[in-house]
Amino acid sequence: MGAKRQIEAEDKVKVEAKAEAKVEAKVEAKVEAKAKVKAEQLAAGRRRLRLRLRLRQRLSSFQLREG
C-alpha cells in the first residue's frame, strides 16, 4: 500500500509543478507584453518630439527668410 501512496504523491507533485509552470508562463507573458507596450509608447513619444522639433526648425528658418 505504501508504494501506491508514494506514486500518488509523486503524481500530485508533478501535477502541481505543471500547474505552477503554466501560471508562471502566463505571468511572464503578461510582463513581456507590458514591457513591449511601454517600449512602443516611448518610441512614439520620441517620434512626436522629433517631428515637433523638425517643424519648429522649419518654422524658424521660414520666419528668418520672410522676416
mmCIF file of the N, C-alpha and C atoms, coordinates in Angstrom:
data_MODEL
# 
_entry.id   MODEL 
# 
loop_
_atom_site.group_PDB 
_atom_site.id 
_atom_site.type_symbol 
_atom_site.label_atom_id 
_atom_site.label_alt_id 
_atom_site.label_comp_id 
_atom_site.label_asym_id 
_atom_site.label_entity_id 
_atom_site.label_seq_id 
_atom_site.pdbx_PDB_ins_code 
_atom_site.Cartn_x 
_atom_site.Cartn_y 
_atom_site.Cartn_z 
_atom_site.occupancy 
_atom_site.B_iso_or_equiv 
_atom_site.pdbx_formal_charge 
_atom_site.auth_seq_id 
_atom_site.auth_comp_id 
_atom_site.auth_asym_id 
_atom_site.auth_atom_id 
_atom_site.pdbx_PDB_model_num 
ATOM 1   N N  . MET A 1 1  ? 0.823  -1.205 0.000   1.00 0.00 ? 1  MET A N  1 
ATOM 2   C CA . MET A 1 1  ? 0.000  0.000  0.000   1.00 0.00 ? 1  MET A CA 1 
ATOM 3   C C  . MET A 1 1  ? 0.860  1.258  0.000   1.00 0.00 ? 1  MET A C  1 
ATOM 4   N N  . GLY A 1 2  ? 2.038  1.169  0.618   1.00 0.00 ? 2  GLY A N  1 
ATOM 5   C CA . GLY A 1 2  ? 2.908  2.338  0.706   1.00 0.00 ? 2  GLY A CA 1 
ATOM 6   C C  . GLY A 1 2  ? 3.396  2.799  -0.658  1.00 0.00 ? 2  GLY A C  1 
ATOM 7   N N  . ALA A 1 3  ? 3.654  1.853  -1.538  1.00 0.00 ? 3  ALA A N  1 
ATOM 8   C CA . ALA A 1 3  ? 4.140  2.200  -2.874  1.00 0.00 ? 3  ALA A CA 1 
ATOM 9   C C  . ALA A 1 3  ? 3.072  2.955  -3.653  1.00 0.00 ? 3  ALA A C  1 
ATOM 10  N N  . LYS A 1 4  ? 1.835  2.549  -3.493  1.00 0.00 ? 4  LYS A N  1 
ATOM 11  C CA . LYS A 1 4  ? 0.732  3.210  -4.195  1.00 0.00 ? 4  LYS A CA 1 
ATOM 12  C C  . LYS A 1 4  ? 0.598  4.656  -3.735  1.00 0.00 ? 4  LYS A C  1 
ATOM 13  N N  . ARG A 1 5  ? 0.694  4.858  -2.428  1.00 0.00 ? 5  ARG A N  1 
ATOM 14  C CA . ARG A 1 5  ? 0.605  6.224  -1.888  1.00 0.00 ? 5  ARG A CA 1 
ATOM 15  C C  . ARG A 1 5  ? 1.754  7.091  -2.386  1.00 0.00 ? 5  ARG A C  1 
ATOM 16  N N  . GLN A 1 6  ? 2.948  6.494  -2.470  1.00 0.00 ? 6  GLN A N  1 
ATOM 17  C CA . GLN A 1 6  ? 4.110  7.244  -2.944  1.00 0.00 ? 6  GLN A CA 1 
ATOM 18  C C  . GLN A 1 6  ? 3.913  7.655  -4.406  1.00 0.00 ? 6  GLN A C  1 
ATOM 19  N N  . ILE A 1 7  ? 3.397  6.731  -5.194  1.00 0.00 ? 7  ILE A N  1 
ATOM 20  C CA . ILE A 1 7  ? 3.141  7.047  -6.610  1.00 0.00 ? 7  ILE A CA 1 
ATOM 21  C C  . ILE A 1 7  ? 2.102  8.161  -6.717  1.00 0.00 ? 7  ILE A C  1 
ATOM 22  N N  . GLU A 1 8  ? 1.039  8.064  -5.898  1.00 0.00 ? 8  GLU A N  1 
ATOM 23  C CA . GLU A 1 8  ? 0.008  9.107  -5.910  1.00 0.00 ? 8  GLU A CA 1 
ATOM 24  C C  . GLU A 1 8  ? 0.601  10.450 -5.497  1.00 0.00 ? 8  GLU A C  1 
ATOM 25  N N  . ALA A 1 9  ? 1.480  10.434 -4.483  1.00 0.00 ? 9  ALA A N  1 
ATOM 26  C CA . ALA A 1 9  ? 2.115  11.676 -4.027  1.00 0.00 ? 9  ALA A CA 1 
ATOM 27  C C  . ALA A 1 9  ? 2.998  12.267 -5.125  1.00 0.00 ? 9  ALA A C  1 
ATOM 28  N N  . GLU A 1 10 ? 3.744  11.395 -5.801  1.00 0.00 ? 10 GLU A N  1 
ATOM 29  C CA . GLU A 1 10 ? 4.612  11.870 -6.890  1.00 0.00 ? 10 GLU A CA 1 
ATOM 30  C C  . GLU A 1 10 ? 3.782  12.452 -8.034  1.00 0.00 ? 10 GLU A C  1 
ATOM 31  N N  . ASP A 1 11 ? 2.683  11.789 -8.354  1.00 0.00 ? 11 ASP A N  1 
ATOM 32  C CA . ASP A 1 11 ? 1.797  12.293 -9.403  1.00 0.00 ? 11 ASP A CA 1 
ATOM 33  C C  . ASP A 1 11 ? 1.236  13.654 -9.021  1.00 0.00 ? 11 ASP A C  1 
ATOM 34  N N  . LYS A 1 12 ? 0.854  13.783 -7.757  1.00 0.00 ? 12 LYS A N  1 
ATOM 35  C CA . LYS A 1 12 ? 0.307  15.053 -7.279  1.00 0.00 ? 12 LYS A CA 1 
ATOM 36  C C  . LYS A 1 12 ? 1.349  16.166 -7.397  1.00 0.00 ? 12 LYS A C  1 
ATOM 37  N N  . VAL A 1 13 ? 2.584  15.854 -7.050  1.00 0.00 ? 13 VAL A N  1 
ATOM 38  C CA . VAL A 1 13 ? 3.669  16.837 -7.148  1.00 0.00 ? 13 VAL A CA 1 
ATOM 39  C C  . VAL A 1 13 ? 3.877  17.239 -8.609  1.00 0.00 ? 13 VAL A C  1 
ATOM 40  N N  . LYS A 1 14 ? 3.833  16.255 -9.511  1.00 0.00 ? 14 LYS A N  1 
ATOM 41  C CA . LYS A 1 14 ? 4.011  16.549 -10.943 1.00 0.00 ? 14 LYS A CA 1 
ATOM 42  C C  . LYS A 1 14 ? 2.905  17.467 -11.451 1.00 0.00 ? 14 LYS A C  1 
ATOM 43  N N  . VAL A 1 15 ? 1.659  17.165 -11.047 1.00 0.00 ? 15 VAL A N  1 
ATOM 44  C CA . VAL A 1 15 ? 0.524  17.975 -11.491 1.00 0.00 ? 15 VAL A CA 1 
ATOM 45  C C  . VAL A 1 15 ? 0.653  19.396 -10.954 1.00 0.00 ? 15 VAL A C  1 
ATOM 46  N N  . GLU A 1 16 ? 1.029  19.520 -9.677  1.00 0.00 ? 16 GLU A N  1 
ATOM 47  C CA . GLU A 1 16 ? 1.193  20.853 -9.082  1.00 0.00 ? 16 GLU A CA 1 
ATOM 48  C C  . GLU A 1 16 ? 2.311  21.624 -9.762  1.00 0.00 ? 16 GLU A C  1 
ATOM 49  N N  . ALA A 1 17 ? 3.413  20.943 -10.051 1.00 0.00 ? 17 ALA A N  1 
ATOM 50  C CA . ALA A 1 17 ? 4.540  21.606 -10.724 1.00 0.00 ? 17 ALA A CA 1 
ATOM 51  C C  . ALA A 1 17 ? 4.129  22.076 -12.110 1.00 0.00 ? 17 ALA A C  1 
ATOM 52  N N  . LYS A 1 18 ? 3.356  21.243 -12.797 1.00 0.00 ? 18 LYS A N  1 
ATOM 53  C CA . LYS A 1 18 ? 2.897  21.611 -14.142 1.00 0.00 ? 18 LYS A CA 1 
ATOM 54  C C  . LYS A 1 18 ? 1.980  22.832 -14.085 1.00 0.00 ? 18 LYS A C  1 
ATOM 55  N N  . ALA A 1 19 ? 1.079  22.840 -13.099 1.00 0.00 ? 19 ALA A N  1 
ATOM 56  C CA . ALA A 1 19 ? 0.161  23.975 -12.949 1.00 0.00 ? 19 ALA A CA 1 
ATOM 57  C C  . ALA A 1 19 ? 0.929  25.244 -12.605 1.00 0.00 ? 19 ALA A C  1 
ATOM 58  N N  . GLU A 1 20 ? 1.920  25.098 -11.734 1.00 0.00 ? 20 GLU A N  1 
ATOM 59  C CA . GLU A 1 20 ? 2.723  26.259 -11.347 1.00 0.00 ? 20 GLU A CA 1 
ATOM 60  C C  . GLU A 1 20 ? 3.509  26.806 -12.537 1.00 0.00 ? 20 GLU A C  1 
ATOM 61  N N  . ALA A 1 21 ? 4.044  25.926 -13.354 1.00 0.00 ? 21 ALA A N  1 
ATOM 62  C CA . ALA A 1 21 ? 4.791  26.347 -14.544 1.00 0.00 ? 21 ALA A CA 1 
ATOM 63  C C  . ALA A 1 21 ? 3.870  27.078 -15.511 1.00 0.00 ? 21 ALA A C  1 
ATOM 64  N N  . LYS A 1 22 ? 2.633  26.598 -15.620 1.00 0.00 ? 22 LYS A N  1 
ATOM 65  C CA . LYS A 1 22 ? 1.667  27.228 -16.507 1.00 0.00 ? 22 LYS A CA 1 
ATOM 66  C C  . LYS A 1 22 ? 1.368  28.654 -16.038 1.00 0.00 ? 22 LYS A C  1 
ATOM 67  N N  . VAL A 1 23 ? 1.162  28.819 -14.725 1.00 0.00 ? 23 VAL A N  1 
ATOM 68  C CA . VAL A 1 23 ? 0.882  30.142 -14.162 1.00 0.00 ? 23 VAL A CA 1 
ATOM 69  C C  . VAL A 1 23 ? 2.083  31.057 -14.371 1.00 0.00 ? 23 VAL A C  1 
ATOM 70  N N  . GLU A 1 24 ? 3.280  30.528 -14.121 1.00 0.00 ? 24 GLU A N  1 
ATOM 71  C CA . GLU A 1 24 ? 4.499  31.326 -14.319 1.00 0.00 ? 24 GLU A CA 1 
ATOM 72  C C  . GLU A 1 24 ? 4.624  31.800 -15.762 1.00 0.00 ? 24 GLU A C  1 
ATOM 73  N N  . ALA A 1 25 ? 4.320  30.922 -16.700 1.00 0.00 ? 25 ALA A N  1 
ATOM 74  C CA . ALA A 1 25 ? 4.406  31.275 -18.121 1.00 0.00 ? 25 ALA A CA 1 
ATOM 75  C C  . ALA A 1 25 ? 3.420  32.392 -18.452 1.00 0.00 ? 25 ALA A C  1 
ATOM 76  N N  . LYS A 1 26 ? 2.210  32.305 -17.887 1.00 0.00 ? 26 LYS A N  1 
ATOM 77  C CA . LYS A 1 26 ? 1.212  33.352 -18.137 1.00 0.00 ? 26 LYS A CA 1 
ATOM 78  C C  . LYS A 1 26 ? 1.680  34.690 -17.581 1.00 0.00 ? 26 LYS A C  1 
ATOM 79  N N  . VAL A 1 27 ? 2.207  34.668 -16.350 1.00 0.00 ? 27 VAL A N  1 
ATOM 80  C CA . VAL A 1 27 ? 2.685  35.902 -15.724 1.00 0.00 ? 27 VAL A CA 1 
ATOM 81  C C  . VAL A 1 27 ? 3.825  36.493 -16.539 1.00 0.00 ? 27 VAL A C  1 
ATOM 82  N N  . GLU A 1 28 ? 4.731  35.648 -16.965 1.00 0.00 ? 28 GLU A N  1 
ATOM 83  C CA . GLU A 1 28 ? 5.877  36.110 -17.760 1.00 0.00 ? 28 GLU A CA 1 
ATOM 84  C C  . GLU A 1 28 ? 5.408  36.726 -19.076 1.00 0.00 ? 28 GLU A C  1 
ATOM 85  N N  . ALA A 1 29 ? 4.432  36.105 -19.706 1.00 0.00 ? 29 ALA A N  1 
ATOM 86  C CA . ALA A 1 29 ? 3.900  36.636 -20.968 1.00 0.00 ? 29 ALA A CA 1 
ATOM 87  C C  . ALA A 1 29 ? 3.262  38.000 -20.741 1.00 0.00 ? 29 ALA A C  1 
ATOM 88  N N  . LYS A 1 30 ? 2.551  38.148 -19.608 1.00 0.00 ? 30 LYS A N  1 
ATOM 89  C CA . LYS A 1 30 ? 1.929  39.435 -19.298 1.00 0.00 ? 30 LYS A CA 1 
ATOM 90  C C  . LYS A 1 30 ? 2.976  40.514 -19.090 1.00 0.00 ? 30 LYS A C  1 
ATOM 91  N N  . VAL A 1 31 ? 4.021  40.178 -18.355 1.00 0.00 ? 31 VAL A N  1 
ATOM 92  C CA . VAL A 1 31 ? 5.096  41.142 -18.092 1.00 0.00 ? 31 VAL A CA 1 
ATOM 93  C C  . VAL A 1 31 ? 5.767  41.558 -19.394 1.00 0.00 ? 31 VAL A C  1 
ATOM 94  N N  . GLU A 1 32 ? 6.026  40.582 -20.261 1.00 0.00 ? 32 GLU A N  1 
ATOM 95  C CA . GLU A 1 32 ? 6.658  40.891 -21.550 1.00 0.00 ? 32 GLU A CA 1 
ATOM 96  C C  . GLU A 1 32 ? 5.756  41.767 -22.410 1.00 0.00 ? 32 GLU A C  1 
ATOM 97  N N  . ALA A 1 33 ? 4.456  41.497 -22.374 1.00 0.00 ? 33 ALA A N  1 
ATOM 98  C CA . ALA A 1 33 ? 3.515  42.295 -23.164 1.00 0.00 ? 33 ALA A CA 1 
ATOM 99  C C  . ALA A 1 33 ? 3.491  43.738 -22.662 1.00 0.00 ? 33 ALA A C  1 
ATOM 100 N N  . LYS A 1 34 ? 3.495  43.905 -21.332 1.00 0.00 ? 34 LYS A N  1 
ATOM 101 C CA . LYS A 1 34 ? 3.502  45.260 -20.772 1.00 0.00 ? 34 LYS A CA 1 
ATOM 102 C C  . LYS A 1 34 ? 4.782  45.992 -21.145 1.00 0.00 ? 34 LYS A C  1 
ATOM 103 N N  . ALA A 1 35 ? 5.912  45.297 -21.098 1.00 0.00 ? 35 ALA A N  1 
ATOM 104 C CA . ALA A 1 35 ? 7.190  45.916 -21.456 1.00 0.00 ? 35 ALA A CA 1 
ATOM 105 C C  . ALA A 1 35 ? 7.188  46.335 -22.928 1.00 0.00 ? 35 ALA A C  1 
ATOM 106 N N  . LYS A 1 36 ? 6.603  45.500 -23.766 1.00 0.00 ? 36 LYS A N  1 
ATOM 107 C CA . LYS A 1 36 ? 6.542  45.815 -25.201 1.00 0.00 ? 36 LYS A CA 1 
ATOM 108 C C  . LYS A 1 36 ? 5.688  47.061 -25.436 1.00 0.00 ? 36 LYS A C  1 
ATOM 109 N N  . VAL A 1 37 ? 4.544  47.133 -24.760 1.00 0.00 ? 37 VAL A N  1 
ATOM 110 C CA . VAL A 1 37 ? 3.667  48.296 -24.897 1.00 0.00 ? 37 VAL A CA 1 
ATOM 111 C C  . VAL A 1 37 ? 4.393  49.548 -24.435 1.00 0.00 ? 37 VAL A C  1 
ATOM 112 N N  . LYS A 1 38 ? 5.087  49.457 -23.310 1.00 0.00 ? 38 LYS A N  1 
ATOM 113 C CA . LYS A 1 38 ? 5.816  50.615 -22.771 1.00 0.00 ? 38 LYS A CA 1 
ATOM 114 C C  . LYS A 1 38 ? 6.889  51.073 -23.764 1.00 0.00 ? 38 LYS A C  1 
ATOM 115 N N  . ALA A 1 39 ? 7.607  50.120 -24.334 1.00 0.00 ? 39 ALA A N  1 
ATOM 116 C CA . ALA A 1 39 ? 8.651  50.462 -25.312 1.00 0.00 ? 39 ALA A CA 1 
ATOM 117 C C  . ALA A 1 39 ? 8.045  51.145 -26.536 1.00 0.00 ? 39 ALA A C  1 
ATOM 118 N N  . GLU A 1 40 ? 6.887  50.640 -26.986 1.00 0.00 ? 40 GLU A N  1 
ATOM 119 C CA . GLU A 1 40 ? 6.226  51.259 -28.142 1.00 0.00 ? 40 GLU A CA 1 
ATOM 120 C C  . GLU A 1 40 ? 5.766  52.676 -27.811 1.00 0.00 ? 40 GLU A C  1 
ATOM 121 N N  . GLN A 1 41 ? 5.271  52.873 -26.586 1.00 0.00 ? 41 GLN A N  1 
ATOM 122 C CA . GLN A 1 41 ? 4.834  54.215 -26.186 1.00 0.00 ? 41 GLN A CA 1 
ATOM 123 C C  . GLN A 1 41 ? 6.015  55.178 -26.145 1.00 0.00 ? 41 GLN A C  1 
ATOM 124 N N  . LEU A 1 42 ? 7.139  54.718 -25.616 1.00 0.00 ? 42 LEU A N  1 
ATOM 125 C CA . LEU A 1 42 ? 8.327  55.570 -25.559 1.00 0.00 ? 42 LEU A CA 1 
ATOM 126 C C  . LEU A 1 42 ? 8.812  55.923 -26.960 1.00 0.00 ? 42 LEU A C  1 
ATOM 127 N N  . ALA A 1 43 ? 8.794  54.933 -27.849 1.00 0.00 ? 43 ALA A N  1 
ATOM 128 C CA . ALA A 1 43 ? 9.224  55.181 -29.230 1.00 0.00 ? 43 ALA A CA 1 
ATOM 129 C C  . ALA A 1 43 ? 8.297  56.190 -29.900 1.00 0.00 ? 43 ALA A C  1 
ATOM 130 N N  . ALA A 1 44 ? 7.004  56.059 -29.665 1.00 0.00 ? 44 ALA A N  1 
ATOM 131 C CA . ALA A 1 44 ? 6.042  57.002 -30.256 1.00 0.00 ? 44 ALA A CA 1 
ATOM 132 C C  . ALA A 1 44 ? 6.284  58.403 -29.704 1.00 0.00 ? 44 ALA A C  1 
ATOM 133 N N  . GLY A 1 45 ? 6.579  58.499 -28.425 1.00 0.00 ? 45 GLY A N  1 
ATOM 134 C CA . GLY A 1 45 ? 6.866  59.798 -27.813 1.00 0.00 ? 45 GLY A CA 1 
ATOM 135 C C  . GLY A 1 45 ? 8.093  60.443 -28.431 1.00 0.00 ? 45 GLY A C  1 
ATOM 136 N N  . ARG A 1 46 ? 9.128  59.623 -28.660 1.00 0.00 ? 46 ARG A N  1 
ATOM 137 C CA . ARG A 1 46 ? 10.348 60.160 -29.291 1.00 0.00 ? 46 ARG A CA 1 
ATOM 138 C C  . ARG A 1 46 ? 10.064 60.626 -30.705 1.00 0.00 ? 46 ARG A C  1 
ATOM 139 N N  . ARG A 1 47 ? 9.244  59.853 -31.434 1.00 0.00 ? 47 ARG A N  1 
ATOM 140 C CA . ARG A 1 47 ? 8.886  60.268 -32.805 1.00 0.00 ? 47 ARG A CA 1 
ATOM 141 C C  . ARG A 1 47 ? 8.172  61.616 -32.792 1.00 0.00 ? 47 ARG A C  1 
ATOM 142 N N  . ARG A 1 48 ? 7.221  61.776 -31.866 1.00 0.00 ? 48 ARG A N  1 
ATOM 143 C CA . ARG A 1 48 ? 6.491  63.048 -31.773 1.00 0.00 ? 48 ARG A CA 1 
ATOM 144 C C  . ARG A 1 48 ? 7.433  64.196 -31.452 1.00 0.00 ? 48 ARG A C  1 
ATOM 145 N N  . LEU A 1 49 ? 8.375  63.957 -30.542 1.00 0.00 ? 49 LEU A N  1 
ATOM 146 C CA . LEU A 1 49 ? 9.334  65.014 -30.206 1.00 0.00 ? 49 LEU A CA 1 
ATOM 147 C C  . LEU A 1 49 ? 10.176 65.401 -31.414 1.00 0.00 ? 49 LEU A C  1 
ATOM 148 N N  . ARG A 1 50 ? 10.643 64.376 -32.158 1.00 0.00 ? 50 ARG A N  1 
ATOM 149 C CA . ARG A 1 50 ? 11.459 64.677 -33.361 1.00 0.00 ? 50 ARG A CA 1 
ATOM 150 C C  . ARG A 1 50 ? 10.648 65.464 -34.380 1.00 0.00 ? 50 ARG A C  1 
ATOM 151 N N  . LEU A 1 51 ? 9.394  65.075 -34.594 1.00 0.00 ? 51 LEU A N  1 
ATOM 152 C CA . LEU A 1 51 ? 8.543  65.794 -35.545 1.00 0.00 ? 51 LEU A CA 1 
ATOM 153 C C  . LEU A 1 51 ? 8.327  67.234 -35.105 1.00 0.00 ? 51 LEU A C  1 
ATOM 154 N N  . ARG A 1 52 ? 8.059  67.401 -33.815 1.00 0.00 ? 52 ARG A N  1 
ATOM 155 C CA . ARG A 1 52 ? 7.814  68.745 -33.296 1.00 0.00 ? 52 ARG A CA 1 
ATOM 156 C C  . ARG A 1 52 ? 9.061  69.615 -33.458 1.00 0.00 ? 52 ARG A C  1 
ATOM 157 N N  . LEU A 1 53 ? 10.227 69.034 -33.171 1.00 0.00 ? 53 LEU A N  1 
ATOM 158 C CA . LEU A 1 53 ? 11.482 69.774 -33.314 1.00 0.00 ? 53 LEU A CA 1 
ATOM 159 C C  . LEU A 1 53 ? 11.709 70.146 -34.779 1.00 0.00 ? 53 LEU A C  1 
ATOM 160 N N  . ARG A 1 54 ? 11.461 69.195 -35.683 1.00 0.00 ? 54 ARG A N  1 
ATOM 161 C CA . ARG A 1 54 ? 11.645 69.455 -37.107 1.00 0.00 ? 54 ARG A CA 1 
ATOM 162 C C  . ARG A 1 54 ? 10.723 70.576 -37.582 1.00 0.00 ? 54 ARG A C  1 
ATOM 163 N N  . LEU A 1 55 ? 9.463  70.517 -37.143 1.00 0.00 ? 55 LEU A N  1 
ATOM 164 C CA . LEU A 1 55 ? 8.516  71.571 -37.529 1.00 0.00 ? 55 LEU A CA 1 
ATOM 165 C C  . LEU A 1 55 ? 8.953  72.928 -36.992 1.00 0.00 ? 55 LEU A C  1 
ATOM 166 N N  . ARG A 1 56 ? 9.419  72.950 -35.748 1.00 0.00 ? 56 ARG A N  1 
ATOM 167 C CA . ARG A 1 56 ? 9.857  74.204 -35.134 1.00 0.00 ? 56 ARG A CA 1 
ATOM 168 C C  . ARG A 1 56 ? 11.052 74.783 -35.899 1.00 0.00 ? 56 ARG A C  1 
ATOM 169 N N  . GLN A 1 57 ? 11.980 73.903 -36.315 1.00 0.00 ? 57 GLN A N  1 
ATOM 170 C CA . GLN A 1 57 ? 13.153 74.369 -37.066 1.00 0.00 ? 57 GLN A CA 1 
ATOM 171 C C  . GLN A 1 57 ? 12.737 74.932 -38.428 1.00 0.00 ? 57 GLN A C  1 
ATOM 172 N N  . ARG A 1 58 ? 11.809 74.240 -39.086 1.00 0.00 ? 58 ARG A N  1 
ATOM 173 C CA . ARG A 1 58 ? 11.333 74.736 -40.387 1.00 0.00 ? 58 ARG A CA 1 
ATOM 174 C C  . ARG A 1 58 ? 10.643 76.084 -40.227 1.00 0.00 ? 58 ARG A C  1 
ATOM 175 N N  . LEU A 1 59 ? 9.834  76.201 -39.193 1.00 0.00 ? 59 LEU A N  1 
ATOM 176 C CA . LEU A 1 59 ? 9.110  77.442 -38.965 1.00 0.00 ? 59 LEU A CA 1 
ATOM 177 C C  . LEU A 1 59 ? 10.089 78.589 -38.699 1.00 0.00 ? 59 LEU A C  1 
ATOM 178 N N  . SER A 1 60 ? 11.094 78.318 -37.861 1.00 0.00 ? 60 SER A N  1 
ATOM 179 C CA . SER A 1 60 ? 12.034 79.398 -37.553 1.00 0.00 ? 60 SER A CA 1 
ATOM 180 C C  . SER A 1 60 ? 12.850 79.785 -38.788 1.00 0.00 ? 60 SER A C  1 
ATOM 181 N N  . SER A 1 61 ? 13.243 78.819 -39.611 1.00 0.00 ? 61 SER A N  1 
ATOM 182 C CA . SER A 1 61 ? 14.009 79.158 -40.816 1.00 0.00 ? 61 SER A CA 1 
ATOM 183 C C  . SER A 1 61 ? 13.117 79.898 -41.816 1.00 0.00 ? 61 SER A C  1 
ATOM 184 N N  . PHE A 1 62 ? 11.849 79.527 -41.876 1.00 0.00 ? 62 PHE A N  1 
ATOM 185 C CA . PHE A 1 62 ? 10.901 80.221 -42.738 1.00 0.00 ? 62 PHE A CA 1 
ATOM 186 C C  . PHE A 1 62 ? 10.710 81.661 -42.270 1.00 0.00 ? 62 PHE A C  1 
ATOM 187 N N  . GLN A 1 63 ? 10.598 81.842 -40.956 1.00 0.00 ? 63 GLN A N  1 
ATOM 188 C CA . GLN A 1 63 ? 10.409 83.189 -40.409 1.00 0.00 ? 63 GLN A CA 1 
ATOM 189 C C  . GLN A 1 63 ? 11.644 84.048 -40.650 1.00 0.00 ? 63 GLN A C  1 
ATOM 190 N N  . LEU A 1 64 ? 12.826 83.445 -40.591 1.00 0.00 ? 64 LEU A N  1 
ATOM 191 C CA . LEU A 1 64 ? 14.043 84.194 -40.857 1.00 0.00 ? 64 LEU A CA 1 
ATOM 192 C C  . LEU A 1 64 ? 14.090 84.657 -42.312 1.00 0.00 ? 64 LEU A C  1 
ATOM 193 N N  . ARG A 1 65 ? 13.679 83.757 -43.220 1.00 0.00 ? 65 ARG A N  1 
ATOM 194 C CA . ARG A 1 65 ? 13.678 84.123 -44.638 1.00 0.00 ? 65 ARG A CA 1 
ATOM 195 C C  . ARG A 1 65 ? 12.650 85.218 -44.916 1.00 0.00 ? 65 ARG A C  1 
ATOM 196 N N  . GLU A 1 66 ? 11.493 85.093 -44.317 1.00 0.00 ? 66 GLU A N  1 
ATOM 197 C CA . GLU A 1 66 ? 10.410 86.053 -44.552 1.00 0.00 ? 66 GLU A CA 1 
ATOM 198 C C  . GLU A 1 66 ? 10.646 87.368 -43.815 1.00 0.00 ? 66 GLU A C  1 
ATOM 199 N N  . GLY A 1 67 ? 11.326 87.257 -42.645 1.00 0.00 ? 67 GLY A N  1 
ATOM 200 C CA . GLY A 1 67 ? 11.493 88.367 -41.718 1.00 0.00 ? 67 GLY A CA 1 
ATOM 201 C C  . GLY A 1 67 ? 12.200 89.517 -42.292 1.00 0.00 ? 67 GLY A C  1 
# 
